[in-house]
Amino acid sequence: MDNDSQKALSKSKEIFHGLVKTIGVPWEHSAWSQCYKISLNNNLTYFLKGTPRQRKEASVTKHLHLLLPNIVPEVINDDLIPESTWRWFLVTNAGTCCYEGIELKCALKAALNLGKLQRITFIEGSFISKLLPQCEAQRLQEAVDNVGR
């Protein structure tokens, strides 16, 4: 575990002062993503996510949550370690969002589409706040619903 991930985990423990029951690694870390599952004593679950700073995952998720709060998890803290080359952020458990069950293949498709949105904002240099106002909220809602179906 590198120094920045240790710092991010320590800051997370401070935020959830005395409530952290377990911290696990839900899937294998990669060169572009690290994730820790933080389970609390009050049965809530959060995720600490780290990505290279140039990726816009925290911003994309934050803005999508504003548009679709019942579907997209909330970003609790979007930059735990500002001096790091990676952006470490805390997000709520997607399982707390209101949805009527989702099959694994649909969840993977949704994750792939979110990744595409993130790449668009990075490659084209468009920040998500510039991209989203050009979309109609209804059209975006329908697209997300179609992924769920």
N, C-alpha and C positions, 0 to 999 in steps of 0.2 A: 504494500500500500504506500503510495507516494505521500509526500508532506502535505500537498494541497488537499487531497482527499481526507487526510487525518484532520486538518483544520476545519474542513467543511462538516465532517461528522461531529467534531467538538462543538461547533457553532450550532448545529442542529440539536445537539443534546442540551445546550443552553436555552434554545428557544422552547424546547419541550421539557423544561426543568423538572426533573424527578419523575417524568411520565414514561420514559423510554424503557420498554420491556425487552425488546430484541432488535438487533440490526442484522439484516442478512443481505446476501447478494442474490437477487431474483433471477438474473441471467448473466452469462459470461461478459466480462468487460471487453471492450474493443479499443482500437486506436482513436475512435471518434465518440465514444460514449462509455460512461461508467454510471452505474445505478445501484443504490442501496435502498432496501425496503426497511422502513422504520416502523415497528409495531409499538403502540403505546399501551399502557396499563388500562386505559379507558376504552379499549377495543377499536380505536381508530388507527388507520394506517396511512402513512405518508411515504413519499419517495424523494430521495435526494438524488439529483441527476447532475452529472458533470459532462459538459461537451466543450470542444475547443471554442474559444471566445468568438471566432468568426461565424460559427453556426448560430442561427437565429431561433433555435428551438424554444427557449424561454419566452421570447417576445411573441413568437407565433402562437404559442399555447395561451399566453396571457390575453392576447387580442381575440383569439377565437373563443375563449371562455366568456369574454364580455358579450359577444354576439350570441353564443349558444351555451349558457350556464348550466343547462340541464344535461348537456352531452359532454362538454369538454371540461376536464378537471381544472381546478383553480391553482394558480401559481401563488404560493404563500410568500416566498421571498425569491426575487429573481436574480440576486447576485450576492451570495454569501461571502465571497472573497474577491472584492474588486481588483486587488493587485495580482491575481492569478492569471495565467495565460489561458486557463479554462474558466468557463462560467459555471458556477455551482448554484443550483436553485432547488427549492423545495416545492413540491406539488402534491395536491391532495390525491387520494386514491381514486382512480377512475371508477372503481366499483361503487363509489358513493353517488355517482351521477344517476339520474333517472333514465333508465332504459329498460326495455322488456327483453332481457337476455340477449346475448350476442354470441354467435358461433365463432369458433377460433378462426376459421377462414375469413369471416367478415371483420373480425378484430384486426387480423393481419392486413387486410385490404385497407382498413381505416388508417392503420399505422403507416402503410406505404404511401397513402395519399397525403398524410400530414408531412411525411418526409419530402414528398415532391413539392409541397408548398414551401417548406423550409429551403430546399435547393433553389427554387425560383427566386426567393428573396435574396439569397446569397449570390447566385450566379449573375442574375440580372441587375443586382445592386439596388433592387427596389425594397424598401422597408415595408413590412406588412401593413403599417398604418396608411401607406400610400395605396397599397393594393386593395385592401378591403373596402374603403369607401366607394370604390368604383363598382363593387358588386352589389347586387340587390340582396338584401337580407333573406328574403323569401327563397331566392334561387339557391343561396348557400345552404339554407336549412333543408331544402329538398335534396340537394346533393349529399349532405350528411345523412339524411334519412335513407337515401338510396343505398349508401354504403352499409347502413344498419340492416337493411332488408337483404 
